[in-house]
């Protein structure tokens, strides 16, 4: 009988931010697979956990070490996967291992907990009802500009991780592309110097330019466009018709068209209702 792979979330700064269930799993596992054994050893030592650590699973050796972890799981071992901080797989190693376990029918059990993505989102003051986590922006300036330009068109709050030494460059591009976009930088989350810097893209850039050197882990968030979105009526009708031809009922087609165009459902409905009224001959309308 195969073992179980547990995906254990660990603190992102404050060691108190670990669940009782995660501590139990880490104590009872046969082996812990860590992104960096040195970082994980400090956490285990803090809580008096003596479970043995396997070879590190970090970017660069991840693919070649999956088979070694699978062999433990095939032998019935309980394996706990942890990253340096937060939830495994979220901009951290583990995805190839999870896919391999699923292919072989080995149970994968998430143990939820700390996440910099969600901590930053709920503390940002930006709309939390629809959001996209986009990881780290590309290192090259040109690629980063295209990356941010595409994300700015998404009708949702966008969340990015960024290194301290590239933060200013990323904010400069963001402020150039859309200086009025609501923007937040969450820094040093859950730690003593935790802070949220809020404002427009140009205001947040100005604040960090004034400070000069940036320290600590950063999460960059920007909200959806606040300006009213105007769409051509023909575009709205064409999008609605496209979803109808895919087999959706009228109500669902309106919903999906609104989502695709970044419009309120009532606006799509208004346009459709108006067009239907225009299509009815005057004598029938008054009869």
C-alpha positions in Angstrom: 0.0 0.0 0.0 1.5 3.4 -1.0 2.3 6.1 1.5 1.0 9.6 1.6 2.5 12.9 0.5 1.6 15.8 2.8 2.0 19.4 1.6 2.7 21.3 4.8 2.4 25.1 4.9 5.0 26.6 7.2 5.4 30.2 8.7 6.3 33.0 6.3 8.1 34.9 9.1 6.5 34.6 12.5 7.2 31.1 13.8 3.8 31.1 15.6 2.0 31.0 12.3 1.9 27.2 12.0 -1.1 25.1 12.5 -1.5 22.3 15.1 -2.2 19.9 12.3 1.0 20.8 10.5 3.0 20.2 13.7 1.3 16.8 14.1 2.0 15.8 10.5 5.7 16.9 10.8 6.1 14.9 14.0 4.4 11.7 12.7 5.9 11.7 9.2 8.6 9.1 8.3 10.6 11.7 6.5 10.5 15.5 5.7 11.5 16.7 2.2 12.5 20.4 2.5 13.4 23.1 -0.1 16.4 24.0 2.2 17.2 21.6 5.0 19.1 24.4 6.9 16.0 26.7 7.0 13.7 23.8 7.9 16.0 22.5 10.6 15.5 25.8 12.5 11.8 25.4 12.5 11.9 21.8 13.6 14.3 22.6 16.3 12.1 25.4 17.6 9.2 22.9 18.0 11.3 20.0 19.2 10.6 17.9 16.1 13.2 15.1 15.4 11.7 13.7 12.1 14.6 12.9 9.7 15.2 15.2 6.7 15.6 13.9 3.2 17.8 15.5 0.5 16.7 19.0 -0.4 14.2 19.5 -3.2 15.1 22.9 -4.7 14.9 24.5 -8.1 17.6 23.0 -10.3 17.6 19.4 -8.8 13.8 19.1 -8.4 13.2 16.8 -11.5 16.1 14.5 -10.8 15.1 14.0 -7.1 11.5 13.2 -7.6 12.2 9.5 -8.2 13.9 9.2 -4.8 10.9 10.6 -3.0 8.5 8.4 -5.1 10.5 5.3 -4.0 9.8 6.2 -0.3 6.1 6.7 -1.0 5.9 3.4 -3.0 7.3 1.7 0.1 4.4 3.1 2.2 6.3 6.0 3.9 4.5 9.1 5.0 6.4 12.1 3.5 5.9 15.7 4.4 6.9 18.3 1.8 7.8 21.8 3.1 9.2 24.9 1.4 11.4 27.6 3.0 8.3 29.6 3.9 4.5 29.4 3.2 2.7 26.9 1.1 4.6 24.4 -1.0 4.3 24.8 -4.8 3.4 28.5 -4.7 6.5 29.9 -6.4 8.3 27.0 -4.7 9.3 23.5 -5.7 7.0 20.5 -5.5 4.8 20.6 -8.6 6.6 17.8 -10.5 6.5 15.6 -7.4 2.7 16.2 -6.9 2.0 15.4 -10.6 4.1 12.2 -10.4 2.2 11.1 -7.2 -1.2 11.7 -8.9 -0.1 9.7 -11.9 0.8 6.7 -9.7 -2.3 7.0 -7.5 -0.4 8.1 -4.4 -2.5 10.2 -2.1 -1.6 13.9 -1.9 -2.9 15.7 1.2 -2.6 19.5 1.6 -2.1 20.9 5.1 -3.2 24.5 4.8 -1.6 27.4 6.6 0.5 30.5 6.0 0.5 32.1 2.6 2.1 35.4 1.7 -0.3 35.7 -1.3 -3.4 35.6 0.8 -2.0 37.6 3.7 -1.0 40.4 1.3 -4.4 40.3 -0.5 -6.6 40.5 2.6 -4.5 43.3 4.1 -4.1 45.3 1.0 -7.5 47.0 0.8 -7.8 46.0 -2.9 -10.8 44.0 -4.2 -10.5 40.4 -3.0 -13.4 38.8 -4.8 -11.4 38.1 -8.0 -7.6 37.9 -8.0 -4.7 36.4 -9.9 -1.3 35.4 -8.5 1.3 35.8 -11.2 4.5 34.7 -9.4 7.7 36.6 -10.0 8.0 39.1 -13.0 10.7 38.3 -15.6 14.2 39.6 -14.9 14.7 41.3 -18.3 13.3 44.8 -18.5 11.6 44.3 -21.9 10.0 41.0 -20.9 8.9 42.5 -17.6 7.2 45.5 -19.3 5.2 43.1 -21.6 4.3 40.9 -18.6 3.0 43.9 -16.6 1.2 45.4 -19.6 -0.8 42.2 -20.1 -1.6 41.9 -16.4 -2.9 45.5 -16.2 -5.7 44.6 -18.7 -7.1 41.8 -16.3 -10.3 42.9 -14.5 -9.0 41.5 -11.1 -6.5 42.2 -8.4 -3.1 41.0 -9.4 -0.5 39.7 -6.9 3.2 39.4 -7.6 6.3 38.5 -5.7 9.3 40.7 -6.2 12.9 40.8 -4.9 13.9 43.9 -3.0 16.6 44.9 -5.5 14.2 44.8 -8.4 11.2 46.4 -6.7 12.0 50.0 -7.8 12.4 48.9 -11.4 9.1 47.1 -11.4 7.3 50.0 -9.8 8.8 52.4 -12.4 7.4 50.3 -15.2 4.0 50.0 -13.5 3.8 53.8 -12.9 4.8 54.5 -16.5 2.1 52.1 -17.9 -0.7 53.3 -15.5 0.3 56.0 -13.0 -3.1 56.1 -11.4 -3.5 52.3 -10.9 -4.3 51.4 -7.2 -1.1 49.8 -6.0 0.1 48.2 -2.7 3.5 46.9 -1.6 3.3 44.5 1.3 6.7 44.1 3.0 8.1 41.8 5.7 4.7 40.1 6.2 4.1 38.7 9.7 7.5 40.0 10.9 8.3 42.9 13.3 8.6 45.5 10.5 5.6 44.4 8.5 4.0 47.2 6.5 1.6 48.0 3.7 2.5 50.9 1.4 -0.7 52.0 -0.4 -1.6 54.5 -3.1 -1.5 54.9 -6.8 1.4 53.3 -8.8 3.1 56.7 -9.0 2.6 57.4 -5.3 4.0 54.1 -4.2 7.0 54.5 -6.5 7.7 57.9 -5.1 7.6 56.6 -1.5 10.2 53.8 -2.3 12.3 56.3 -4.3 12.4 58.5 -1.3 13.5 55.7 1.0 16.3 54.5 -1.4 17.4 51.1 -0.2 14.6 48.4 0.0 14.9 45.6 2.5 12.8 42.5 3.1 10.6 40.2 1.1 8.0 42.2 -1.0 4.6 41.4 -2.4 3.3 43.8 -5.1 -0.4 44.1 -5.7 -2.4 46.3 -8.1 -6.2 46.5 -8.4 -8.4 46.4 -11.5 -8.7 49.5 -13.6 -10.9 52.1 -11.8 -11.9 54.0 -15.0 -15.2 53.1 -16.5 -14.7 50.5 -19.2 -16.5 51.3 -22.5 -17.1 48.6 -25.0 -18.5 48.9 -28.5 -22.0 47.5 -28.7 -21.0 45.3 -31.6 -18.2 43.7 -29.5 -20.7 43.0 -26.7 -23.2 41.4 -29.1 -20.5 39.4 -30.8 -19.1 38.1 -27.5 -22.6 37.1 -26.3 -23.3 35.3 -29.6 -20.0 33.5 -29.4 -20.9 32.0 -26.0 -24.4 31.1 -27.4 -22.8 29.1 -30.2 -20.8 27.2 -27.6 -24.1 25.8 -26.3 -24.6 28.1 -23.3 -28.1 29.2 -22.3 -28.8 33.0 -22.6 -28.3 33.7 -18.9 -24.9 31.9 -18.8 -23.9 33.5 -22.1 -24.6 37.0 -20.6 -22.6 36.1 -17.5 -19.6 34.8 -19.5 -19.6 37.7 -21.9 -19.6 40.2 -19.0 -16.7 38.3 -17.4 -14.7 38.2 -20.7 -15.2 41.9 -21.4 -14.8 43.1 -17.8 -18.3 44.6 -17.7 -21.1 44.3 -15.2 -23.7 41.7 -16.2 -26.4 44.4 -16.1 -24.6 46.4 -18.8 -24.5 43.4 -21.2 -28.2 42.7 -20.4 -29.1 46.3 -21.1 -27.4 46.3 -24.5 -29.1 43.0 -25.5 -32.5 44.2 -24.3 -32.1 47.4 -26.2 -31.2 45.5 -29.4 -34.2 43.2 -29.0 -36.5 46.2 -28.6 -35.1 47.8 -31.7 -35.6 44.5 -33.7 -39.4 44.5 -32.8 -41.5 46.4 -35.4 -43.3 49.5 -34.0 -46.8 48.1 -34.8 -46.1 44.9 -32.9 -44.5 46.8 -30.0 -47.8 48.9 -29.6 -50.2 46.1 -30.1 
